[in-house]
Amino acid sequence: MTLASRKWLVAGSVLLLIGFANLSMFVSWLETLGVLAWARRVSDQYLTGTSVTVIAALLILLPSGTVIAICAQRCHVCDAMLLRRGKYCNECGSRV
């Protein structure tokens, strides 16, 4: 572990500790603004069990953007979009 990584680790730990120490202050500030009551009211009215189930099913069934980003690549020569895995570019014939 290098000195720089140790410095980042210590700085991150200190910032995390400060954040956890001020968490109750942040929550009380949100309470005075009325954000928590609004969120509770929205949750009671609009987030029924059916809507949560449908949202969860869509998140599971729909492909994420990372799958598309992994499958798609660009040719280094002609900059064409290659949507399938292969050894050669369909446009210019160069090796990918």
Contacts in CASP RR format, 6 or more apart in sequence:
PFRMAT RR
TARGET T0000
AUTHOR 0000-0000-0000
METHOD contacts of the structure
MODEL  1
MTLASRKWLVAGSVLLLIGFANLSMFVSWLETLGVLAWARRVSDQYLTGT
SVTVIAALLILLPSGTVIAICAQRCHVCDAMLLRRGKYCNECGSRV
27 36 0 8 1.000
30 36 0 8 1.000
31 37 0 8 1.000
71 83 0 8 1.000
71 84 0 8 1.000
71 85 0 8 1.000
72 81 0 8 1.000
72 82 0 8 1.000
72 83 0 8 1.000
73 81 0 8 1.000
73 82 0 8 1.000
73 96 0 8 1.000
74 80 0 8 1.000
74 81 0 8 1.000
74 82 0 8 1.000
75 82 0 8 1.000
75 89 0 8 1.000
75 91 0 8 1.000
75 92 0 8 1.000
75 94 0 8 1.000
75 96 0 8 1.000
76 94 0 8 1.000
76 96 0 8 1.000
77 89 0 8 1.000
77 92 0 8 1.000
77 94 0 8 1.000
78 89 0 8 1.000
78 91 0 8 1.000
78 92 0 8 1.000
78 94 0 8 1.000
80 89 0 8 1.000
80 90 0 8 1.000
80 91 0 8 1.000
80 92 0 8 1.000
82 89 0 8 1.000
82 90 0 8 1.000
82 96 0 8 1.000
86 96 0 8 1.000
87 95 0 8 1.000
87 96 0 8 1.000
88 94 0 8 1.000
88 95 0 8 1.000
88 96 0 8 1.000
89 95 0 8 1.000
89 96 0 8 1.000
END
